[in-house]
Structure formats: structure tokens, C-alpha cells
Amino acid sequence: MLARHSMWLVVLIGALVMAGCGRAPSQGMEEPAERGPAAADASQSGQTAQPASASASGRAPRKRDEAEVAVRVIDEKEFRQVLQSLRGHVVLVDYWALWCLPCKELFPHTVELHERYGDEGLAVISVSLDDPGDKQQVLDFLVDQRATFSNFISKYGVTPKSFEAFRIGASVPYFQLYDREGKLRRRIGDAQRAVTPAEIDRAVEELLSEG
């Protein structure tokens, strides 16, 4: 069984890399951005963090009253409960991973959408397909991105179960859009071409315009 699982994982990772993801999990993973002492202490206690100094990206320090960044491991049942709690909102779900370069390149746009349309009824969720054991590295990235929306890590990591449980396409980055009634209306992601910010914008704006 172990041999079969290992062989399947190699095939999956190879497919993801071919689809445009920049890197599969490896020992060569780049080091997370350096964080301030306050952020490190907070993440150790409850996997939340709020940096007091500028990030490696050169952004200005966060305001003290800005919401904390947090992440937790989740399965498909808990995910459905989260979606249920967001009825009345248009919900954008961003599936990504640290080992996927296109995912990381698109993530700032996801944050921008949260900031641009949050007051108009858009709720943003991110779901990482990294190994749950890499929770701290995922949190570091989210803190650097100022991802103050709901962030999760799939309980199943980078395995076929994640793609099945969360109804993800063949590759990441991958996006799902739910309308205000909680119905899945759009899937954005294609192994044959790159996802563009413009197509995500159009889909979000279309659902928000429905009122």
C-alpha cells in the first residue's frame, strides 16, 4: 500500500507541475518571510499572528486594530459548515499551495478582492493544499499577504482525497464562486491555461451585481 500511495503521489505532483504549478513539496522550499517577535509568539500559542513591523515585501506596518491572520486545518464537512454560515454573501474560495508558484502569484489579487468588495458582500476563503504539518509555513505566508479573511488547510494535504473532498479540478490554482444562496455558480481553473485576475474579477462582479 505504501508503494502504491508513493507512486500515485509522484504522478499527482508531476501532473500539477505540468499544469503550471511552480514547485512540488521538497527540501528546497524557500524560507518563509521573517516575522516580528509578536507574530512568532502569537502563532506558537494559537496559530494566529499579527506582525508589528513591515514584511519582507516592503509593505507598511499593519494597524494595531487590524484583524488577526489565522489558519486552521479543516475537512469537507467543516468546510460545508463554513459555507453555510456565509449565506447571504457571495463567496470566493481560493485553493492554493506554497509549492505552487502560480498560486502564490495570484494570491495578492485574492487579498485585493477581499479589500475591494468586502463591504459589498464578498466573503473570501482560502484553502491550502499543503501538508497540515506545514501549518506554520502556511501561516507565515498568509501573514505576509495580510490575508485577514478565513484561511484553512485541507486535512488531506496534497493527496487525491483533497481534490475529491473539496471538488477541486485537476490542478491549482483553482477558484470556486458561490452565490448568496450558497449555490456553486462558477469554477475557475484549467490545467491547460493560466488563470487570469481579469476572469476572476468578471465572475465576482457578475455575482455581486445580482444583489
C-alpha positions in Angstrom: 0.0 0.0 0.0 2.8 2.4 0.8 4.5 1.8 -2.5 1.2 2.4 -4.4 0.5 5.6 -2.4 4.0 6.9 -3.1 3.7 6.1 -6.8 0.3 7.9 -7.0 1.7 10.9 -5.2 4.6 11.2 -7.6 2.2 11.1 -10.6 0.0 13.7 -9.0 2.8 16.1 -8.3 4.1 15.6 -11.8 0.7 16.5 -13.2 0.5 19.6 -11.0 3.9 20.8 -12.1 3.0 20.2 -15.8 -0.2 22.3 -15.2 1.8 25.3 -14.2 2.5 25.0 -10.5 6.0 26.2 -9.8 7.1 23.6 -7.3 6.1 20.4 -5.6 6.9 19.9 -1.9 10.6 19.4 -1.5 13.6 20.0 0.8 14.3 23.1 -1.4 11.2 25.0 -0.3 12.1 28.7 0.2 12.3 30.0 3.7 9.2 31.9 4.9 9.4 35.7 5.3 10.9 36.8 8.6 8.3 38.0 11.1 8.4 40.1 14.2 8.6 38.7 17.7 4.9 39.5 18.4 3.8 37.4 15.4 6.0 34.5 16.3 4.7 34.4 19.9 1.1 34.6 18.7 1.5 31.8 16.2 3.1 29.4 18.7 0.1 29.8 21.1 -2.8 29.5 18.6 -1.7 29.7 15.0 -2.6 33.3 14.7 -0.3 36.2 14.1 -0.2 39.9 13.8 3.1 41.4 12.8 4.2 44.7 14.3 6.8 45.5 11.6 6.9 45.7 7.8 7.0 42.4 5.9 9.7 41.3 3.5 7.5 42.5 0.6 8.1 46.1 1.7 4.6 46.8 2.8 3.9 49.3 5.6 3.3 48.0 9.1 -0.2 46.8 9.9 -2.5 48.9 12.1 -2.9 47.6 15.6 -6.7 47.3 15.3 -6.5 45.2 12.0 -7.9 41.7 12.2 -5.5 38.9 13.1 -4.5 36.4 10.5 -5.3 32.8 11.4 -5.4 29.4 9.8 -6.7 26.0 10.8 -6.9 22.5 9.4 -10.4 21.6 8.0 -12.2 18.7 6.4 -15.0 18.8 3.8 -17.8 18.6 6.5 -16.4 21.6 8.4 -15.9 23.4 5.1 -19.6 23.0 4.3 -20.5 24.4 7.7 -18.3 27.5 6.9 -20.1 28.0 3.6 -23.5 27.6 5.4 -22.5 30.4 7.8 -21.8 32.7 4.9 -25.3 32.5 3.3 -26.2 36.0 2.1 -22.7 36.6 0.8 -21.0 35.9 -2.5 -18.2 33.5 -1.5 -14.9 33.2 -3.4 -12.8 30.2 -2.5 -9.1 30.2 -3.5 -7.4 26.8 -3.5 -3.6 27.2 -3.4 -0.3 25.8 -2.1 3.1 27.0 -1.1 4.7 24.7 -3.7 2.6 26.2 -6.5 4.2 29.4 -7.9 1.2 30.5 -9.9 -1.0 30.1 -6.8 1.3 32.5 -4.8 1.5 34.9 -7.7 -2.4 35.1 -7.8 -2.8 35.3 -4.0 -2.3 39.1 -3.7 -5.1 39.5 -6.1 -7.4 37.4 -3.9 -6.5 39.7 -1.0 -7.2 42.7 -3.1 -10.7 41.4 -4.0 -11.4 41.0 -0.3 -10.4 44.6 0.4 -12.2 45.9 -2.7 -15.5 44.1 -2.4 -15.8 43.1 1.3 -18.2 45.9 2.0 -20.3 44.9 -1.0 -21.0 41.4 0.2 -18.0 39.4 -0.9 -16.6 36.8 1.5 -13.2 35.3 0.7 -11.9 31.9 1.9 -8.5 30.3 1.2 -7.8 26.6 1.4 -4.2 25.5 1.3 -3.3 22.1 -0.1 -0.1 21.9 1.8 0.6 19.2 4.3 -1.1 20.1 7.7 2.4 19.6 9.3 3.5 22.7 7.3 0.9 24.8 9.1 3.4 27.3 10.4 4.9 28.0 7.0 1.4 28.5 5.6 0.6 30.9 8.4 3.9 32.9 7.7 2.8 33.3 4.0 -0.7 34.4 5.0 0.6 36.9 7.5 2.9 38.4 4.8 0.0 38.7 2.5 -2.3 40.2 5.1 -4.9 37.6 4.5 -7.4 38.7 7.1 -10.2 36.5 5.8 -10.9 32.8 6.6 -7.9 30.6 5.9 -7.8 26.8 6.1 -5.6 23.9 5.3 -7.1 20.7 3.8 -6.9 17.9 6.3 -5.8 15.6 3.5 -2.9 17.7 2.2 -1.6 17.2 -1.3 -3.5 13.9 -1.9 -6.3 12.7 -4.2 -8.6 13.0 -1.2 -8.2 16.8 -1.1 -9.2 17.1 -4.7 -12.2 14.8 -4.3 -13.4 16.2 -0.9 -13.3 19.8 -1.9 -14.4 19.2 -5.5 -11.3 20.8 -7.0 -10.3 20.5 -10.7 -7.2 18.8 -12.0 -4.8 21.4 -10.8 -4.3 24.5 -8.7 -4.7 27.5 -8.6 -8.4 26.8 -8.6 -11.3 29.0 -7.6 -14.9 28.4 -6.7 -17.6 31.1 -6.5 -20.9 30.6 -4.6 -23.8 32.9 -4.8 -25.7 34.4 -1.9 -27.9 31.4 -1.7 -24.9 29.1 -1.2 -25.1 27.6 -4.7 -21.8 26.9 -6.5 -22.0 29.0 -9.6 -18.5 29.2 -11.1 -15.3 27.1 -11.2 -12.2 28.9 -12.4 -9.1 26.8 -13.1 -7.7 24.9 -16.1 -4.7 22.7 -16.3 -4.2 23.8 -19.9 -4.0 27.5 -19.4 -3.2 30.1 -16.7 -6.0 31.7 -14.6 -6.1 35.4 -15.0 -7.1 38.1 -12.5 -9.5 39.6 -15.1 -11.6 36.4 -15.4 -11.9 36.2 -11.6 -12.9 39.9 -11.4 -15.6 39.4 -14.0 -17.1 36.4 -12.2 -17.1 38.1 -8.8 -18.6 41.3 -10.2 -21.3 39.3 -12.0 -22.5 37.6 -8.9 -22.3 40.7 -6.7 -24.4 42.6 -9.3 -27.2 40.0 -8.7 -27.9 41.6 -5.3 
